[in-house]
Amino acid sequence: MMMESISYGREKFIEAISILSGPDSIRRRVIAAFRELQFLESKHFIDPEDFRRFSNLRFRLTSSRDGQKSGYFEDFIEKGSLEEILAVSGIISSLAAAVILK
């Protein structure tokens, strides 16, 4: 059972990375990648707090509708603060570590 969880988590993470390198707009790629990863339930994370932060970030990035010019995602891409960029990097790193190590 543990190996199945690890395998499933790695598969989802690899699929999300593949989506991020696709041809669509960055917004569509990020939303699709987060959707791919949302199926990883908190039990796949080493730290439940990482999952909560990941879920909150996913919600914030995907809450604006397609075609909307002034949504949070566009602001994040254009004017993202260093703290936000580091938070995204940290969350993705935590996700990768959790998927690989757990």
MILOKE-277861 format. One record per residue: residue number from 1; residue in three letters; x, y, z of N, C-alpha, C, CB in turn. Coordinates in Angstrom, 3 decimals. Glycine has a CB too. Example, Ala and Ser with C-alpha at 12.3 -4.5 7.8 and 13.67 -1.06 7.14 Angstrom:
<atoms>
+-----+-----+----------+----------+----------+----------+----------+----------+----------+----------+----------+----------+----------+----------+
:   k :   r :   n.east :  n.north :     n.up :  ca.east : ca.north :    ca.up :   c.east :  c.north :     c.up :  cb.east : cb.north :    cb.up :
+-----+-----+----------+----------+----------+----------+----------+----------+----------+----------+----------+----------+----------+----------+
:   1 : ala :   13.190 :   -5.690 :    7.800 :   12.300 :   -4.500 :    7.800 :   13.200 :   -3.300 :    7.800 :   11.308 :   -4.473 :    9.046 :
:   2 : ser :   12.850 :   -2.250 :    7.080 :   13.670 :   -1.060 :    7.140 :   12.900 :    0.030 :    7.870 :   14.084 :   -0.598 :    5.725 :
+-----+-----+----------+----------+----------+----------+----------+----------+----------+----------+----------+----------+----------+----------+
</atoms>
This chain:
<atoms>
+-----+-----+----------+----------+----------+----------+----------+----------+----------+----------+----------+----------+----------+----------+
:   k :   r :   n.east :  n.north :     n.up :  ca.east : ca.north :    ca.up :   c.east :  c.north :     c.up :  cb.east : cb.north :    cb.up :
+-----+-----+----------+----------+----------+----------+----------+----------+----------+----------+----------+----------+----------+----------+
:   1 : met :    0.819 :   -1.196 :    0.000 :    0.000 :    0.000 :    0.000 :    0.862 :    1.259 :    0.000 :   -0.931 :   -0.001 :    1.202 :
:   2 : met :    1.929 :    1.279 :    0.798 :    2.813 :    2.437 :    0.870 :    3.478 :    2.696 :   -0.473 :    3.873 :    2.236 :    1.954 :
:   3 : met :    3.938 :    1.647 :   -1.136 :    4.588 :    1.807 :   -2.438 :    3.603 :    2.329 :   -3.479 :    5.191 :    0.474 :   -2.904 :
:   4 : glu :    2.342 :    1.910 :   -3.383 :    1.331 :    2.413 :   -4.309 :    1.136 :    3.912 :   -4.122 :   -0.002 :    1.673 :   -4.111 :
:   5 : ser :    1.116 :    4.383 :   -2.884 :    0.975 :    5.813 :   -2.613 :    2.156 :    6.591 :   -3.161 :    0.837 :    6.063 :   -1.115 :
:   6 : ile :    3.357 :    6.070 :   -2.946 :    4.555 :    6.732 :   -3.457 :    4.519 :    6.784 :   -4.969 :    5.824 :    6.012 :   -2.979 :
:   7 : ser :    4.194 :    5.687 :   -5.582 :    4.131 :    5.618 :   -7.040 :    3.085 :    6.580 :   -7.591 :    3.820 :    4.190 :   -7.492 :
:   8 : tyr :    1.926 :    6.606 :   -6.965 :    0.851 :    7.497 :   -7.401 :    1.274 :    8.959 :   -7.265 :   -0.430 :    7.236 :   -6.585 :
:   9 : gly :    1.871 :    9.304 :   -6.132 :    2.322 :   10.678 :   -5.908 :    3.365 :   11.104 :   -6.916 :    2.876 :   10.828 :   -4.513 :
:  10 : arg :    4.326 :   10.244 :   -7.168 :    5.359 :   10.566 :   -8.159 :    4.756 :   10.746 :   -9.543 :    6.428 :    9.470 :   -8.194 :
:  11 : glu :    3.836 :    9.869 :   -9.897 :    3.188 :    9.949 :  -11.212 :    2.460 :   11.285 :  -11.375 :    2.199 :    8.776 :  -11.400 :
:  12 : lys :    1.712 :   11.692 :  -10.359 :    0.980 :   12.957 :  -10.416 :    1.936 :   14.142 :  -10.492 :    0.064 :   13.100 :   -9.197 :
:  13 : phe :    3.020 :   14.071 :   -9.724 :    3.993 :   15.162 :   -9.735 :    4.643 :   15.280 :  -11.110 :    5.067 :   14.942 :   -8.652 :
:  14 : ile :    5.019 :   14.163 :  -11.713 :    5.626 :   14.171 :  -13.051 :    4.637 :   14.708 :  -14.081 :    6.090 :   12.749 :  -13.448 :
:  15 : glu :    3.373 :   14.321 :  -13.971 :    2.357 :   14.837 :  -14.890 :    2.211 :   16.351 :  -14.746 :    1.003 :   14.148 :  -14.637 :
:  16 : ala :    2.251 :   16.845 :  -13.507 :    2.140 :   18.288 :  -13.283 :    3.326 :   19.032 :  -13.889 :    2.042 :   18.590 :  -11.783 :
:  17 : ile :    4.523 :   18.494 :  -13.737 :    5.708 :   19.116 :  -14.334 :    5.588 :   19.122 :  -15.854 :    6.995 :   18.374 :  -13.900 :
:  18 : ser :    5.099 :   18.048 :  -16.434 :    4.903 :   17.987 :  -17.887 :    3.920 :   19.051 :  -18.352 :    4.406 :   16.599 :  -18.304 :
:  19 : ile :    2.853 :   19.229 :  -17.598 :    1.863 :   20.249 :  -17.942 :    2.495 :   21.636 :  -17.892 :    0.652 :   20.177 :  -16.989 :
:  20 : leu :    3.313 :   21.897 :  -16.885 :    3.945 :   23.212 :  -16.750 :    4.848 :   23.550 :  -17.926 :    4.744 :   23.272 :  -15.469 :
:  21 : ser :    5.380 :   22.550 :  -18.593 :    6.263 :   22.822 :  -19.734 :    5.515 :   22.764 :  -21.065 :    7.417 :   21.827 :  -19.751 :
:  22 : gly :    4.190 :   22.741 :  -21.022 :    3.372 :   22.648 :  -22.234 :    3.267 :   23.959 :  -22.997 :    1.997 :   22.178 :  -21.880 :
:  23 : pro :    2.488 :   23.945 :  -24.092 :    2.402 :   25.095 :  -24.994 :    1.369 :   26.154 :  -24.596 :    2.087 :   24.612 :  -26.361 :
:  24 : asp :    0.493 :   25.873 :  -23.652 :   -0.560 :   26.826 :  -23.288 :    0.012 :   28.037 :  -22.566 :   -1.612 :   26.148 :  -22.410 :
:  25 : ser :   -0.852 :   29.010 :  -22.308 :   -0.439 :   30.193 :  -21.551 :   -0.011 :   29.754 :  -20.155 :   -1.593 :   31.250 :  -21.475 :
:  26 : ile :    0.818 :   30.566 :  -19.519 :    1.320 :   30.215 :  -18.190 :    0.162 :   30.038 :  -17.213 :    2.296 :   31.293 :  -17.675 :
:  27 : arg :   -0.852 :   30.858 :  -17.335 :   -2.001 :   30.750 :  -16.428 :   -2.680 :   29.395 :  -16.579 :   -3.012 :   31.881 :  -16.696 :
:  28 : arg :   -2.947 :   29.004 :  -17.799 :   -3.608 :   27.711 :  -18.035 :   -2.730 :   26.549 :  -17.568 :   -3.946 :   27.545 :  -19.531 :
:  29 : arg :   -1.418 :   26.671 :  -17.780 :   -0.516 :   25.598 :  -17.354 :   -0.508 :   25.441 :  -15.844 :    0.896 :   25.865 :  -17.852 :
:  30 : val :   -0.439 :   26.568 :  -15.128 :   -0.403 :   26.499 :  -13.665 :   -1.711 :   25.934 :  -13.125 :   -0.135 :   27.892 :  -13.060 :
:  31 : ile :   -2.834 :   26.397 :  -13.661 :   -4.129 :   25.888 :  -13.203 :   -4.230 :   24.388 :  -13.456 :   -5.284 :   26.627 :  -13.909 :
:  32 : ala :   -3.840 :   23.959 :  -14.653 :   -3.909 :   22.528 :  -14.983 :   -2.974 :   21.709 :  -14.096 :   -3.557 :   22.303 :  -16.463 :
:  33 : ala :   -1.784 :   22.242 :  -13.819 :   -0.838 :   21.523 :  -12.958 :   -1.392 :   21.391 :  -11.543 :    0.527 :   22.246 :  -12.929 :
:  34 : phe :   -1.971 :   22.468 :  -11.016 :   -2.568 :   22.398 :   -9.685 :   -3.734 :   21.419 :   -9.658 :   -3.034 :   23.783 :   -9.237 :
:  35 : arg :   -4.523 :   21.398 :  -10.715 :   -5.633 :   20.435 :  -10.766 :   -5.100 :   19.006 :  -10.725 :   -6.485 :   20.650 :  -12.039 :
:  36 : glu :   -4.000 :   18.781 :  -11.417 :   -3.398 :   17.445 :  -11.430 :   -2.954 :   17.046 :  -10.024 :   -2.198 :   17.399 :  -12.404 :
:  37 : leu :   -2.431 :   18.013 :   -9.279 :   -1.901 :   17.720 :   -7.949 :   -2.959 :   17.729 :   -6.855 :   -0.834 :   18.707 :   -7.606 :
:  38 : gln :   -4.124 :   18.311 :   -7.119 :   -5.125 :   18.409 :   -6.056 :   -5.619 :   17.050 :   -5.590 :   -6.295 :   19.233 :   -6.526 :
:  39 : phe :   -5.422 :   16.026 :   -6.408 :   -5.857 :   14.689 :   -6.021 :   -4.924 :   14.054 :   -4.993 :   -5.950 :   13.803 :   -7.245 :
:  40 : leu :   -3.783 :   14.684 :   -4.777 :   -2.903 :   14.190 :   -3.712 :   -3.485 :   14.670 :   -2.390 :   -1.411 :   14.690 :   -3.900 :
:  41 : glu :   -4.056 :   13.787 :   -1.663 :   -4.679 :   14.172 :   -0.399 :   -3.605 :   14.412 :    0.648 :   -5.672 :   13.088 :    0.082 :
:  42 : ser :   -3.998 :   15.015 :    1.744 :   -3.034 :   15.405 :    2.769 :   -2.225 :   14.230 :    3.300 :   -3.747 :   16.077 :    3.907 :
:  43 : lys :   -2.735 :   13.023 :    3.199 :   -1.986 :   11.869 :    3.702 :   -0.712 :   11.617 :    2.905 :   -2.859 :   10.629 :    3.673 :
:  44 : his :   -0.608 :   12.203 :    1.716 :    0.590 :   12.042 :    0.902 :    1.680 :   13.050 :    1.274 :    0.238 :   12.183 :   -0.568 :
:  45 : phe :    1.367 :   13.985 :    2.146 :    2.327 :   15.007 :    2.534 :    2.944 :   14.659 :    3.877 :    1.661 :   16.388 :    2.589 :
:  46 : ile :    4.220 :   14.975 :    4.019 :    4.899 :   14.757 :    5.292 :    4.303 :   15.681 :    6.347 :    6.427 :   14.993 :    5.155 :
:  47 : asp :    4.067 :   16.926 :    5.978 :    3.570 :   17.934 :    6.905 :    2.191 :   18.412 :    6.445 :    4.561 :   19.127 :    7.009 :
:  48 : pro :    1.147 :   18.196 :    7.244 :   -0.193 :   18.655 :    6.844 :   -0.239 :   20.161 :    6.581 :   -1.208 :   18.297 :    7.922 :
:  49 : glu :    0.629 :   20.923 :    7.236 :    0.681 :   22.372 :    7.009 :    1.102 :   22.684 :    5.572 :    1.654 :   23.039 :    8.003 :
:  50 : asp :    2.000 :   21.886 :    5.014 :    2.391 :   22.074 :    3.613 :    1.191 :   21.889 :    2.696 :    3.514 :   21.093 :    3.225 :
:  51 : phe :    0.371 :   20.900 :    3.001 :   -0.811 :   20.663 :    2.176 :   -1.786 :   21.824 :    2.290 :   -1.497 :   19.353 :    2.581 :
:  52 : arg :   -1.969 :   22.352 :    3.485 :   -2.867 :   23.489 :    3.677 :   -2.372 :   24.698 :    2.888 :   -2.986 :   23.840 :    5.174 :
:  53 : arg :   -1.074 :   24.985 :    2.967 :   -0.517 :   26.117 :    2.218 :   -0.646 :   25.889 :    0.721 :    0.956 :   26.340 :    2.592 :
:  54 : phe :   -0.390 :   24.668 :    0.282 :   -0.517 :   24.328 :   -1.132 :   -1.961 :   24.521 :   -1.591 :   -0.061 :   22.874 :   -1.386 :
:  55 : ser :   -2.911 :   24.062 :   -0.813 :   -4.324 :   24.200 :   -1.171 :   -4.744 :   25.662 :   -1.222 :   -5.201 :   23.442 :   -0.178 :
:  56 : asn :   -4.294 :   26.447 :   -0.258 :   -4.623 :   27.876 :   -0.254 :   -4.037 :   28.582 :   -1.469 :   -4.115 :   28.538 :    1.029 :
:  57 : leu :   -2.807 :   28.261 :   -1.807 :   -2.175 :   28.872 :   -2.974 :   -2.912 :   28.471 :   -4.240 :   -0.693 :   28.468 :   -3.067 :
:  58 : arg :   -3.247 :   27.206 :   -4.359 :   -3.979 :   26.736 :   -5.541 :   -5.297 :   27.489 :   -5.668 :   -4.236 :   25.208 :   -5.463 :
:  59 : phe :   -5.998 :   27.658 :   -4.558 :   -7.274 :   28.369 :   -4.595 :   -7.075 :   29.814 :   -5.037 :   -7.953 :   28.324 :   -3.220 :
:  60 : arg :   -6.079 :   30.478 :   -4.501 :   -5.839 :   31.881 :   -4.860 :   -5.468 :   32.023 :   -6.327 :   -4.735 :   32.474 :   -3.988 :
:  61 : leu :   -4.656 :   31.115 :   -6.834 :   -4.222 :   31.226 :   -8.225 :   -5.317 :   30.858 :   -9.213 :   -3.023 :   30.350 :   -8.459 :
:  62 : thr :   -6.229 :   30.017 :   -8.815 :   -7.256 :   29.567 :   -9.755 :   -8.602 :   30.244 :   -9.535 :   -7.425 :   28.077 :   -9.650 :
:  63 : ser :   -8.680 :   31.183 :   -8.600 :   -9.976 :   31.778 :   -8.279 :  -10.457 :   32.778 :   -9.319 :   -9.905 :   32.449 :   -6.947 :
:  64 : ser :   -9.567 :   33.397 :  -10.085 :  -10.029 :   34.313 :  -11.127 :  -10.405 :   33.516 :  -12.364 :   -8.945 :   35.368 :  -11.465 :
:  65 : arg :  -11.379 :   34.000 :  -13.089 :  -11.886 :   33.273 :  -14.252 :  -11.001 :   33.486 :  -15.473 :  -13.314 :   33.705 :  -14.564 :
:  66 : asp :  -11.065 :   32.560 :  -16.427 :  -10.346 :   32.692 :  -17.695 :  -10.768 :   33.981 :  -18.380 :  -10.609 :   31.470 :  -18.618 :
:  67 : gly :   -9.807 :   34.678 :  -18.959 :  -10.100 :   35.891 :  -19.701 :  -10.182 :   37.132 :  -18.842 :  -11.367 :   35.727 :  -20.434 :
:  68 : gln :  -10.205 :   36.970 :  -17.546 :  -10.285 :   38.121 :  -16.664 :   -8.898 :   38.736 :  -16.558 :  -10.836 :   37.725 :  -15.261 :
:  69 : lys :   -8.788 :   40.034 :  -16.838 :   -7.482 :   40.684 :  -16.897 :   -6.935 :   41.093 :  -15.536 :   -7.566 :   41.886 :  -17.771 :
:  70 : ser :   -7.783 :   41.300 :  -14.567 :   -7.287 :   41.830 :  -13.298 :   -7.399 :   40.838 :  -12.149 :   -8.034 :   43.083 :  -12.947 :
:  71 : gly :   -7.315 :   39.571 :  -12.446 :   -7.408 :   38.557 :  -11.404 :   -6.122 :   38.435 :  -10.605 :   -7.758 :   37.223 :  -12.012 :
:  72 : tyr :   -6.187 :   37.692 :   -9.529 :   -5.024 :   37.509 :   -8.667 :   -3.857 :   36.891 :   -9.422 :   -5.385 :   36.642 :   -7.475 :
:  73 : phe :   -4.146 :   35.918 :  -10.281 :   -3.062 :   35.232 :  -10.971 :   -2.243 :   36.190 :  -11.823 :   -3.615 :   34.115 :  -11.835 :
:  74 : glu :   -2.922 :   37.051 :  -12.588 :   -2.213 :   38.004 :  -13.429 :   -1.361 :   38.945 :  -12.584 :   -3.202 :   38.803 :  -14.281 :
:  75 : asp :   -1.934 :   39.421 :  -11.468 :   -1.174 :   40.287 :  -10.568 :    0.035 :   39.552 :  -10.006 :   -2.064 :   40.792 :   -9.426 :
:  76 : phe :   -0.168 :   38.291 :   -9.675 :    0.921 :   37.488 :   -9.115 :    2.063 :   37.357 :  -10.116 :    0.411 :   36.095 :   -8.708 :
:  77 : ile :    1.728 :   37.075 :  -11.387 :    2.755 :   36.911 :  -12.415 :    3.462 :   38.227 :  -12.697 :    2.140 :   36.361 :  -13.700 :
:  78 : glu :    2.692 :   39.312 :  -12.797 :    3.270 :   40.600 :  -13.170 :    3.960 :   41.305 :  -12.020 :    2.210 :   41.486 :  -13.723 :
:  79 : lys :    3.377 :   41.221 :  -10.817 :    3.886 :   42.006 :   -9.699 :    4.139 :   41.162 :   -8.459 :    2.920 :   43.112 :   -9.368 :
:  80 : gly :    4.350 :   39.886 :   -8.650 :    4.536 :   39.005 :   -7.503 :    5.679 :   39.465 :   -6.616 :    4.786 :   37.588 :   -7.969 :
:  81 : ser :    5.427 :   39.501 :   -5.342 :    6.467 :   39.911 :   -4.413 :    7.479 :   38.779 :   -4.247 :    5.858 :   40.308 :   -3.046 :
:  82 : leu :    8.637 :   39.133 :   -3.774 :    9.672 :   38.135 :   -3.517 :    9.159 :   37.090 :   -2.529 :   10.956 :   38.807 :   -2.977 :
:  83 : glu :    8.405 :   37.535 :   -1.524 :    7.873 :   36.606 :   -0.532 :    6.937 :   35.587 :   -1.176 :    7.137 :   37.371 :    0.570 :
:  84 : glu :    6.083 :   36.052 :   -2.091 :    5.161 :   35.133 :   -2.757 :    5.902 :   34.151 :   -3.650 :    4.139 :   35.909 :   -3.576 :
:  85 : ile :    6.883 :   34.652 :   -4.368 :    7.659 :   33.782 :   -5.249 :    8.397 :   32.728 :   -4.427 :    8.659 :   34.608 :   -6.090 :
:  86 : leu :    8.985 :   33.135 :   -3.312 :    9.665 :   32.176 :   -2.438 :    8.675 :   31.186 :   -1.828 :   10.424 :   32.913 :   -1.326 :
:  87 : ala :    7.468 :   31.661 :   -1.513 :    6.449 :   30.759 :   -0.962 :    6.074 :   29.690 :   -1.975 :    5.199 :   31.547 :   -0.538 :
:  88 : val :    5.864 :   30.092 :   -3.226 :    5.534 :   29.119 :   -4.269 :    6.662 :   28.115 :   -4.414 :    5.265 :   29.822 :   -5.616 :
:  89 : ser :    7.887 :   28.614 :   -4.470 :    9.048 :   27.739 :   -4.599 :    9.129 :   26.763 :   -3.425 :   10.336 :   28.571 :   -4.687 :
:  90 : gly :    8.909 :   27.264 :   -2.224 :    8.964 :   26.409 :   -1.040 :    7.873 :   25.356 :   -1.017 :    8.870 :   27.246 :    0.196 :
:  91 : ile :    6.675 :   25.753 :   -1.420 :    5.557 :   24.805 :   -1.429 :    5.803 :   23.706 :   -2.449 :    4.232 :   25.527 :   -1.734 :
:  92 : ile :    6.249 :   24.096 :   -3.644 :    6.523 :   23.096 :   -4.674 :    7.662 :   22.183 :   -4.226 :    6.872 :   23.778 :   -6.019 :
:  93 : ser :    8.691 :   22.747 :   -3.587 :    9.794 :   21.927 :   -3.076 :    9.309 :   20.957 :   -2.008 :   10.905 :   22.817 :   -2.507 :
:  94 : ser :    8.454 :   21.438 :   -1.109 :    7.900 :   20.567 :   -0.073 :    7.074 :   19.457 :   -0.687 :    7.051 :   21.369 :    0.909 :
:  95 : leu :    6.295 :   19.823 :   -1.698 :    5.484 :   18.825 :   -2.390 :    6.371 :   17.754 :   -3.008 :    4.615 :   19.487 :   -3.470 :
:  96 : ala :    7.413 :   18.188 :   -3.699 :    8.317 :   17.229 :   -4.338 :    8.963 :   16.318 :   -3.299 :    9.401 :   17.964 :   -5.143 :
:  97 : ala :    9.431 :   16.900 :   -2.205 :   10.068 :   16.097 :   -1.159 :    9.079 :   15.119 :   -0.544 :   10.656 :   17.002 :   -0.072 :
:  98 : ala :    7.858 :   15.579 :   -0.308 :    6.853 :   14.702 :    0.295 :    6.521 :   13.540 :   -0.617 :    5.587 :   15.483 :    0.619 :
:  99 : val :    6.396 :   13.829 :   -1.895 :    6.057 :   12.778 :   -2.853 :    7.195 :   11.775 :   -2.971 :    5.737 :   13.382 :   -4.230 :
: 100 : ile :    8.426 :   12.278 :   -2.952 :    9.586 :   11.404 :   -3.122 :    9.888 :   10.630 :   -1.834 :   10.814 :   12.227 :   -3.545 :
: 101 : leu :    9.775 :   11.291 :   -0.683 :   10.213 :   10.683 :    0.572 :    9.149 :    9.877 :    1.297 :   10.705 :   11.738 :    1.477 :
: 102 : lys :    7.898 :   10.229 :    1.118 :    6.864 :    9.565 :    1.918 :    6.429 :    8.262 :    1.294 :    5.664 :   10.471 :    2.093 :
+-----+-----+----------+----------+----------+----------+----------+----------+----------+----------+----------+----------+----------+----------+
</atoms>
